[in-house]
Every structure is written in C-alpha cells, then in structure tokens.
Amino acid sequence: MMTMKKLVEYVAAEPFRPFRIRMASGHSFDIRHPEMILVGRTSARIYTATDPEGADKWYDVSMMLMEIVEPLDVPVTQANG
C-alpha cells in the first residue's frame, strides 16, 4: 500500500524524476510529468493519453492497490536558469 506522503514526494521532487506506479492487478502507469497525476488522501487520478477521438483518458486508482512506485530509467533534465 502506498501512502499519500510517499506519492507526493515523487510528484513534488526537484528536479522532477519520472516514475512508474505498479498496481496489484499488474497494470502500471508511467508518470513522465508532475501534471499527469493528482494526488488525494486515499486515491490518485492519473492522466495517460488522448484517445483517437481527442478525449482525455483519466484513471482513478486507490493507493491501497498500489504496490510499488519506482523511478523510470530516463535521464534527468536540468531546468534552464
């Protein structure tokens, strides 16, 4: 089970590092930008893509069903400035 505090640590990291959420069902979500996820107390809303008709796809997932949050193997980009 994931906690809100732990998930927020990943989302608010400076610099942001993409991460993957693995669910108990075996499904996984790659979070490549902090705006792809909204974290609540017991669940998260995850944006995945736009379907062919142009509609956004969101998934509401329970933190109780999140098994692992792990960094993705992508290079960290530095912000300009």
Jmol script that loads the backbone (N, CA, C; Angstrom):
load data "model"
ATOM      1  N   MET A   1       0.835  -1.185   0.000  1.00  0.00           N
ATOM      2  CA  MET A   1       0.000   0.000   0.000  1.00  0.00           C
ATOM      3  C   MET A   1       0.880   1.249   0.000  1.00  0.00           C
ATOM      4  N   MET A   2       0.510   2.202  -0.828  1.00  0.00           N
ATOM      5  CA  MET A   2       1.233   3.464  -0.925  1.00  0.00           C
ATOM      6  C   MET A   2       0.568   4.490  -0.010  1.00  0.00           C
ATOM      7  N   THR A   3       1.376   5.392   0.526  1.00  0.00           N
ATOM      8  CA  THR A   3       0.828   6.476   1.342  1.00  0.00           C
ATOM      9  C   THR A   3       0.825   7.767   0.533  1.00  0.00           C
ATOM     10  N   MET A   4      -0.063   8.679   0.899  1.00  0.00           N
ATOM     11  CA  MET A   4      -0.136   9.966   0.221  1.00  0.00           C
ATOM     12  C   MET A   4       1.199  10.686   0.332  1.00  0.00           C
ATOM     13  N   LYS A   5       1.813  10.659   1.494  1.00  0.00           N
ATOM     14  CA  LYS A   5       3.078  11.359   1.712  1.00  0.00           C
ATOM     15  C   LYS A   5       4.167  10.865   0.758  1.00  0.00           C
ATOM     16  N   LYS A   6       4.283   9.549   0.610  1.00  0.00           N
ATOM     17  CA  LYS A   6       5.313   8.975  -0.256  1.00  0.00           C
ATOM     18  C   LYS A   6       5.061   9.331  -1.717  1.00  0.00           C
ATOM     19  N   LEU A   7       3.816   9.269  -2.156  1.00  0.00           N
ATOM     20  CA  LEU A   7       3.492   9.598  -3.540  1.00  0.00           C
ATOM     21  C   LEU A   7       3.753  11.078  -3.826  1.00  0.00           C
ATOM     22  N   VAL A   8       3.416  11.945  -2.878  1.00  0.00           N
ATOM     23  CA  VAL A   8       3.660  13.382  -3.043  1.00  0.00           C
ATOM     24  C   VAL A   8       5.158  13.658  -3.126  1.00  0.00           C
ATOM     25  N   GLU A   9       5.986  12.906  -2.416  1.00  0.00           N
ATOM     26  CA  GLU A   9       7.445  13.074  -2.512  1.00  0.00           C
ATOM     27  C   GLU A   9       7.926  12.869  -3.946  1.00  0.00           C
ATOM     28  N   TYR A  10       7.390  11.871  -4.617  1.00  0.00           N
ATOM     29  CA  TYR A  10       7.767  11.635  -6.014  1.00  0.00           C
ATOM     30  C   TYR A  10       7.271  12.753  -6.919  1.00  0.00           C
ATOM     31  N   VAL A  11       6.032  13.190  -6.734  1.00  0.00           N
ATOM     32  CA  VAL A  11       5.431  14.208  -7.601  1.00  0.00           C
ATOM     33  C   VAL A  11       6.095  15.564  -7.423  1.00  0.00           C
ATOM     34  N   ALA A  12       6.456  15.913  -6.193  1.00  0.00           N
ATOM     35  CA  ALA A  12       6.999  17.237  -5.897  1.00  0.00           C
ATOM     36  C   ALA A  12       8.521  17.304  -5.933  1.00  0.00           C
ATOM     37  N   ALA A  13       9.187  16.228  -6.307  1.00  0.00           N
ATOM     38  CA  ALA A  13      10.654  16.199  -6.311  1.00  0.00           C
ATOM     39  C   ALA A  13      11.223  17.299  -7.206  1.00  0.00           C
ATOM     40  N   GLU A  14      12.307  17.912  -6.766  1.00  0.00           N
ATOM     41  CA  GLU A  14      13.022  18.940  -7.528  1.00  0.00           C
ATOM     42  C   GLU A  14      14.444  18.465  -7.759  1.00  0.00           C
ATOM     43  N   PRO A  15      14.890  18.209  -8.971  1.00  0.00           N
ATOM     44  CA  PRO A  15      14.084  18.232 -10.183  1.00  0.00           C
ATOM     45  C   PRO A  15      13.176  17.006 -10.235  1.00  0.00           C
ATOM     46  N   PHE A  16      12.088  17.141 -10.980  1.00  0.00           N
ATOM     47  CA  PHE A  16      11.157  16.027 -11.127  1.00  0.00           C
ATOM     48  C   PHE A  16      11.841  14.873 -11.848  1.00  0.00           C
ATOM     49  N   ARG A  17      11.636  13.666 -11.342  1.00  0.00           N
ATOM     50  CA  ARG A  17      12.161  12.459 -11.986  1.00  0.00           C
ATOM     51  C   ARG A  17      10.979  11.565 -12.328  1.00  0.00           C
ATOM     52  N   PRO A  18      10.824  11.200 -13.595  1.00  0.00           N
ATOM     53  CA  PRO A  18       9.717  10.323 -13.990  1.00  0.00           C
ATOM     54  C   PRO A  18       9.722   9.029 -13.175  1.00  0.00           C
ATOM     55  N   PHE A  19       8.521   8.514 -12.907  1.00  0.00           N
ATOM     56  CA  PHE A  19       8.408   7.294 -12.113  1.00  0.00           C
ATOM     57  C   PHE A  19       7.267   6.430 -12.629  1.00  0.00           C
ATOM     58  N   ARG A  20       7.261   5.186 -12.169  1.00  0.00           N
ATOM     59  CA  ARG A  20       6.239   4.213 -12.558  1.00  0.00           C
ATOM     60  C   ARG A  20       5.504   3.754 -11.303  1.00  0.00           C
ATOM     61  N   ILE A  21       4.188   3.652 -11.432  1.00  0.00           N
ATOM     62  CA  ILE A  21       3.349   3.097 -10.372  1.00  0.00           C
ATOM     63  C   ILE A  21       2.907   1.715 -10.827  1.00  0.00           C
ATOM     64  N   ARG A  22       3.211   0.685 -10.039  1.00  0.00           N
ATOM     65  CA  ARG A  22       2.767  -0.678 -10.341  1.00  0.00           C
ATOM     66  C   ARG A  22       1.608  -1.025  -9.410  1.00  0.00           C
ATOM     67  N   MET A  23       0.530  -1.501 -10.014  1.00  0.00           N
ATOM     68  CA  MET A  23      -0.683  -1.837  -9.277  1.00  0.00           C
ATOM     69  C   MET A  23      -0.715  -3.326  -8.918  1.00  0.00           C
ATOM     70  N   ALA A  24      -1.524  -3.679  -7.943  1.00  0.00           N
ATOM     71  CA  ALA A  24      -1.673  -5.071  -7.531  1.00  0.00           C
ATOM     72  C   ALA A  24      -2.209  -5.927  -8.680  1.00  0.00           C
ATOM     73  N   SER A  25      -2.951  -5.326  -9.587  1.00  0.00           N
ATOM     74  CA  SER A  25      -3.521  -6.047 -10.728  1.00  0.00           C
ATOM     75  C   SER A  25      -2.474  -6.391 -11.785  1.00  0.00           C
ATOM     76  N   GLY A  26      -1.278  -5.793 -11.680  1.00  0.00           N
ATOM     77  CA  GLY A  26      -0.247  -5.983 -12.684  1.00  0.00           C
ATOM     78  C   GLY A  26      -0.156  -4.814 -13.656  1.00  0.00           C
ATOM     79  N   HIS A  27      -1.176  -3.963 -13.669  1.00  0.00           N
ATOM     80  CA  HIS A  27      -1.170  -2.778 -14.535  1.00  0.00           C
ATOM     81  C   HIS A  27      -0.151  -1.779 -13.994  1.00  0.00           C
ATOM     82  N   SER A  28       0.437  -0.984 -14.881  1.00  0.00           N
ATOM     83  CA  SER A  28       1.366   0.043 -14.420  1.00  0.00           C
ATOM     84  C   SER A  28       1.084   1.356 -15.141  1.00  0.00           C
ATOM     85  N   PHE A  29       1.463   2.455 -14.501  1.00  0.00           N
ATOM     86  CA  PHE A  29       1.294   3.798 -15.045  1.00  0.00           C
ATOM     87  C   PHE A  29       2.636   4.506 -14.998  1.00  0.00           C
ATOM     88  N   ASP A  30       3.080   5.017 -16.143  1.00  0.00           N
ATOM     89  CA  ASP A  30       4.307   5.807 -16.191  1.00  0.00           C
ATOM     90  C   ASP A  30       3.949   7.279 -16.042  1.00  0.00           C
ATOM     91  N   ILE A  31       4.518   7.919 -15.029  1.00  0.00           N
ATOM     92  CA  ILE A  31       4.283   9.337 -14.773  1.00  0.00           C
ATOM     93  C   ILE A  31       5.521  10.078 -15.250  1.00  0.00           C
ATOM     94  N   ARG A  32       5.408  10.732 -16.402  1.00  0.00           N
ATOM     95  CA  ARG A  32       6.550  11.407 -17.013  1.00  0.00           C
ATOM     96  C   ARG A  32       6.576  12.906 -16.751  1.00  0.00           C
ATOM     97  N   HIS A  33       5.514  13.423 -16.134  1.00  0.00           N
ATOM     98  CA  HIS A  33       5.441  14.850 -15.822  1.00  0.00           C
ATOM     99  C   HIS A  33       4.526  15.005 -14.611  1.00  0.00           C
ATOM    100  N   PRO A  34       4.830  15.928 -13.692  1.00  0.00           N
ATOM    101  CA  PRO A  34       4.014  16.045 -12.478  1.00  0.00           C
ATOM    102  C   PRO A  34       2.554  16.412 -12.744  1.00  0.00           C
ATOM    103  N   GLU A  35       2.251  16.981 -13.909  1.00  0.00           N
ATOM    104  CA  GLU A  35       0.865  17.330 -14.216  1.00  0.00           C
ATOM    105  C   GLU A  35       0.054  16.132 -14.693  1.00  0.00           C
ATOM    106  N   MET A  36       0.674  14.959 -14.770  1.00  0.00           N
ATOM    107  CA  MET A  36      -0.033  13.745 -15.184  1.00  0.00           C
ATOM    108  C   MET A  36      -0.743  13.060 -14.017  1.00  0.00           C
ATOM    109  N   ILE A  37      -0.592  13.590 -12.794  1.00  0.00           N
ATOM    110  CA  ILE A  37      -1.169  12.924 -11.631  1.00  0.00           C
ATOM    111  C   ILE A  37      -1.701  13.953 -10.634  1.00  0.00           C
ATOM    112  N   LEU A  38      -2.875  13.647 -10.081  1.00  0.00           N
ATOM    113  CA  LEU A  38      -3.455  14.432  -8.992  1.00  0.00           C
ATOM    114  C   LEU A  38      -3.544  13.500  -7.792  1.00  0.00           C
ATOM    115  N   VAL A  39      -2.917  13.873  -6.692  1.00  0.00           N
ATOM    116  CA  VAL A  39      -2.855  13.003  -5.516  1.00  0.00           C
ATOM    117  C   VAL A  39      -3.866  13.463  -4.476  1.00  0.00           C
ATOM    118  N   GLY A  40      -4.712  12.532  -4.052  1.00  0.00           N
ATOM    119  CA  GLY A  40      -5.665  12.777  -2.977  1.00  0.00           C
ATOM    120  C   GLY A  40      -5.235  12.031  -1.725  1.00  0.00           C
ATOM    121  N   ARG A  41      -6.113  11.982  -0.724  1.00  0.00           N
ATOM    122  CA  ARG A  41      -5.755  11.301   0.528  1.00  0.00           C
ATOM    123  C   ARG A  41      -5.657   9.791   0.376  1.00  0.00           C
ATOM    124  N   THR A  42      -6.586   9.204  -0.373  1.00  0.00           N
ATOM    125  CA  THR A  42      -6.616   7.742  -0.478  1.00  0.00           C
ATOM    126  C   THR A  42      -6.559   7.235  -1.912  1.00  0.00           C
ATOM    127  N   SER A  43      -6.541   8.159  -2.876  1.00  0.00           N
ATOM    128  CA  SER A  43      -6.503   7.745  -4.271  1.00  0.00           C
ATOM    129  C   SER A  43      -5.759   8.783  -5.101  1.00  0.00           C
ATOM    130  N   ALA A  44      -5.506   8.432  -6.345  1.00  0.00           N
ATOM    131  CA  ALA A  44      -4.843   9.358  -7.268  1.00  0.00           C
ATOM    132  C   ALA A  44      -5.569   9.286  -8.607  1.00  0.00           C
ATOM    133  N   ARG A  45      -5.607  10.406  -9.297  1.00  0.00           N
ATOM    134  CA  ARG A  45      -6.159  10.458 -10.655  1.00  0.00           C
ATOM    135  C   ARG A  45      -4.976  10.588 -11.596  1.00  0.00           C
ATOM    136  N   ILE A  46      -4.877   9.657 -12.536  1.00  0.00           N
ATOM    137  CA  ILE A  46      -3.721   9.578 -13.431  1.00  0.00           C
ATOM    138  C   ILE A  46      -4.169   9.793 -14.876  1.00  0.00           C
ATOM    139  N   TYR A  47      -3.521  10.748 -15.542  1.00  0.00           N
ATOM    140  CA  TYR A  47      -3.760  11.014 -16.953  1.00  0.00           C
ATOM    141  C   TYR A  47      -2.811  10.144 -17.758  1.00  0.00           C
ATOM    142  N   THR A  48      -3.335   9.449 -18.773  1.00  0.00           N
ATOM    143  CA  THR A  48      -2.464   8.578 -19.550  1.00  0.00           C
ATOM    144  C   THR A  48      -2.271   9.033 -20.988  1.00  0.00           C
ATOM    145  N   ALA A  49      -3.331   9.403 -21.679  1.00  0.00           N
ATOM    146  CA  ALA A  49      -3.188   9.769 -23.087  1.00  0.00           C
ATOM    147  C   ALA A  49      -4.498  10.344 -23.608  1.00  0.00           C
ATOM    148  N   THR A  50      -4.452  10.752 -24.841  1.00  0.00           N
ATOM    149  CA  THR A  50      -5.654  11.182 -25.527  1.00  0.00           C
ATOM    150  C   THR A  50      -6.030  10.104 -26.517  1.00  0.00           C
ATOM    151  N   ASP A  51      -7.287   9.684 -26.502  1.00  0.00           N
ATOM    152  CA  ASP A  51      -7.702   8.631 -27.430  1.00  0.00           C
ATOM    153  C   ASP A  51      -7.897   9.212 -28.838  1.00  0.00           C
ATOM    154  N   PRO A  52      -8.116   8.379 -29.848  1.00  0.00           N
ATOM    155  CA  PRO A  52      -8.222   8.856 -31.235  1.00  0.00           C
ATOM    156  C   PRO A  52      -9.315   9.903 -31.467  1.00  0.00           C
ATOM    157  N   GLU A  53     -10.366   9.897 -30.658  1.00  0.00           N
ATOM    158  CA  GLU A  53     -11.428  10.899 -30.807  1.00  0.00           C
ATOM    159  C   GLU A  53     -11.077  12.216 -30.129  1.00  0.00           C
ATOM    160  N   GLY A  54      -9.926  12.286 -29.459  1.00  0.00           N
ATOM    161  CA  GLY A  54      -9.494  13.522 -28.820  1.00  0.00           C
ATOM    162  C   GLY A  54      -9.902  13.661 -27.356  1.00  0.00           C
ATOM    163  N   ALA A  55     -10.493  12.613 -26.787  1.00  0.00           N
ATOM    164  CA  ALA A  55     -10.905  12.671 -25.385  1.00  0.00           C
ATOM    165  C   ALA A  55      -9.737  12.263 -24.480  1.00  0.00           C
ATOM    166  N   ASP A  56      -9.586  12.967 -23.370  1.00  0.00           N
ATOM    167  CA  ASP A  56      -8.540  12.630 -22.415  1.00  0.00           C
ATOM    168  C   ASP A  56      -8.896  11.341 -21.681  1.00  0.00           C
ATOM    169  N   LYS A  57      -7.866  10.586 -21.301  1.00  0.00           N
ATOM    170  CA  LYS A  57      -8.077   9.358 -20.532  1.00  0.00           C
ATOM    171  C   LYS A  57      -7.522   9.551 -19.127  1.00  0.00           C
ATOM    172  N   TRP A  58      -8.388   9.404 -18.137  1.00  0.00           N
ATOM    173  CA  TRP A  58      -8.019   9.503 -16.735  1.00  0.00           C
ATOM    174  C   TRP A  58      -8.381   8.197 -16.043  1.00  0.00           C
ATOM    175  N   TYR A  59      -7.555   7.802 -15.085  1.00  0.00           N
ATOM    176  CA  TYR A  59      -7.847   6.631 -14.264  1.00  0.00           C
ATOM    177  C   TYR A  59      -7.827   7.072 -12.811  1.00  0.00           C
ATOM    178  N   ASP A  60      -8.847   6.692 -12.064  1.00  0.00           N
ATOM    179  CA  ASP A  60      -8.853   6.905 -10.620  1.00  0.00           C
ATOM    180  C   ASP A  60      -8.396   5.610  -9.984  1.00  0.00           C
ATOM    181  N   VAL A  61      -7.280   5.678  -9.247  1.00  0.00           N
ATOM    182  CA  VAL A  61      -6.707   4.462  -8.663  1.00  0.00           C
ATOM    183  C   VAL A  61      -6.544   4.625  -7.153  1.00  0.00           C
ATOM    184  N   SER A  62      -6.815   3.560  -6.446  1.00  0.00           N
ATOM    185  CA  SER A  62      -6.702   3.547  -4.993  1.00  0.00           C
ATOM    186  C   SER A  62      -5.250   3.342  -4.568  1.00  0.00           C
ATOM    187  N   MET A  63      -4.811   4.087  -3.579  1.00  0.00           N
ATOM    188  CA  MET A  63      -3.451   3.899  -3.055  1.00  0.00           C
ATOM    189  C   MET A  63      -3.294   2.551  -2.376  1.00  0.00           C
ATOM    190  N   MET A  64      -4.405   1.980  -1.900  1.00  0.00           N
ATOM    191  CA  MET A  64      -4.329   0.657  -1.272  1.00  0.00           C
ATOM    192  C   MET A  64      -3.940  -0.411  -2.281  1.00  0.00           C
ATOM    193  N   LEU A  65      -4.186  -0.154  -3.573  1.00  0.00           N
ATOM    194  CA  LEU A  65      -3.872  -1.137  -4.601  1.00  0.00           C
ATOM    195  C   LEU A  65      -2.549  -0.862  -5.306  1.00  0.00           C
ATOM    196  N   MET A  66      -1.850   0.197  -4.897  1.00  0.00           N
ATOM    197  CA  MET A  66      -0.526   0.491  -5.454  1.00  0.00           C
ATOM    198  C   MET A  66       0.500  -0.349  -4.710  1.00  0.00           C
ATOM    199  N   GLU A  67       1.261  -1.143  -5.444  1.00  0.00           N
ATOM    200  CA  GLU A  67       2.267  -1.990  -4.809  1.00  0.00           C
ATOM    201  C   GLU A  67       3.637  -1.335  -4.756  1.00  0.00           C
ATOM    202  N   ILE A  68       4.061  -0.739  -5.875  1.00  0.00           N
ATOM    203  CA  ILE A  68       5.417  -0.197  -5.960  1.00  0.00           C
ATOM    204  C   ILE A  68       5.392   1.123  -6.716  1.00  0.00           C
ATOM    205  N   VAL A  69       6.183   2.070  -6.252  1.00  0.00           N
ATOM    206  CA  VAL A  69       6.480   3.280  -7.017  1.00  0.00           C
ATOM    207  C   VAL A  69       7.986   3.271  -7.204  1.00  0.00           C
ATOM    208  N   GLU A  70       8.408   3.312  -8.478  1.00  0.00           N
ATOM    209  CA  GLU A  70       9.839   3.202  -8.775  1.00  0.00           C
ATOM    210  C   GLU A  70      10.234   4.226  -9.832  1.00  0.00           C
ATOM    211  N   PRO A  71      11.458   4.732  -9.763  1.00  0.00           N
ATOM    212  CA  PRO A  71      11.919   5.679 -10.787  1.00  0.00           C
ATOM    213  C   PRO A  71      12.010   5.003 -12.150  1.00  0.00           C
ATOM    214  N   LEU A  72      11.723   5.763 -13.199  1.00  0.00           N
ATOM    215  CA  LEU A  72      11.934   5.280 -14.563  1.00  0.00           C
ATOM    216  C   LEU A  72      13.381   5.511 -14.936  1.00  0.00           C
ATOM    217  N   ASP A  73      13.917   4.681 -15.793  1.00  0.00           N
ATOM    218  CA  ASP A  73      15.306   4.832 -16.234  1.00  0.00           C
ATOM    219  C   ASP A  73      15.373   5.812 -17.398  1.00  0.00           C
ATOM    220  N   VAL A  74      15.217   7.093 -17.084  1.00  0.00           N
ATOM    221  CA  VAL A  74      15.354   8.148 -18.089  1.00  0.00           C
ATOM    222  C   VAL A  74      16.276   9.210 -17.517  1.00  0.00           C
ATOM    223  N   PRO A  75      17.035   9.893 -18.376  1.00  0.00           N
ATOM    224  CA  PRO A  75      17.944  10.917 -17.852  1.00  0.00           C
ATOM    225  C   PRO A  75      17.176  12.091 -17.256  1.00  0.00           C
ATOM    226  N   VAL A  76      17.742  12.667 -16.207  1.00  0.00           N
ATOM    227  CA  VAL A  76      17.151  13.834 -15.554  1.00  0.00           C
ATOM    228  C   VAL A  76      17.545  15.070 -16.371  1.00  0.00           C
ATOM    229  N   THR A  77      16.561  15.915 -16.672  1.00  0.00           N
ATOM    230  CA  THR A  77      16.853  17.141 -17.421  1.00  0.00           C
ATOM    231  C   THR A  77      16.960  18.304 -16.452  1.00  0.00           C
ATOM    232  N   GLN A  78      17.894  19.186 -16.716  1.00  0.00           N
ATOM    233  CA  GLN A  78      18.095  20.370 -15.881  1.00  0.00           C
ATOM    234  C   GLN A  78      17.224  21.502 -16.403  1.00  0.00           C
ATOM    235  N   ALA A  79      16.627  22.262 -15.503  1.00  0.00           N
ATOM    236  CA  ALA A  79      15.837  23.434 -15.893  1.00  0.00           C
ATOM    237  C   ALA A  79      16.774  24.558 -16.329  1.00  0.00           C
ATOM    238  N   ASN A  80      16.349  25.345 -17.293  1.00  0.00           N
ATOM    239  CA  ASN A  80      17.146  26.482 -17.729  1.00  0.00           C
ATOM    240  C   ASN A  80      17.175  27.538 -16.634  1.00  0.00           C
ATOM    241  N   GLY A  81      18.318  28.129 -16.446  1.00  0.00           N
ATOM    242  CA  GLY A  81      18.375  29.192 -15.458  1.00  0.00           C
ATOM    243  C   GLY A  81      19.476  29.055 -14.590  1.00  0.00           C
TER     244      GLY A  81
END
end "model"
wireframe off; spacefill off
backbone 0.3
color backbone group
